[in-house]
Amino acid sequence: MLNEDILKGKWKQIKGEAQKTWGKLTDDDLDQIDGDREIFLGRLQEKYGVAREEAEDMLNKFERDIAS
């Protein structure tokens, strides 16, 4: 898992990958997330209708994928 500082620091590079992975996230959503993990989780829950645990699993997998 990426820590919050890395997520925030690399957000400009990461957000393109996030948009590819989660097409339901708008540019506005991604600008509001701005590398904040809690906001990211909330947006995933809202846009994809999943529970927090599932959103965390989705985000953890994404973080593992982009870290490798």
Stockholm file with secondary structure:
# STOCKHOLM 1.0

chainA/1-68         MLNEDILKGKWKQIKGEAQKTWGKLTDDDLDQIDGDREIFLGRLQEKYGVAREEAEDMLNKFERDIAS
#=GR chainA/1-68 SS CCCHHHHHHTHHHHHHHHHHHCTTSCHHHHHHHTTCHHHHHHHHHHHHTCCHHHHHHHHHHHHHHHHC
#=GC SS_cons        CCCHHHHHHTHHHHHHHHHHHCTTSCHHHHHHHTTCHHHHHHHHHHHHTCCHHHHHHHHHHHHHHHHC
//
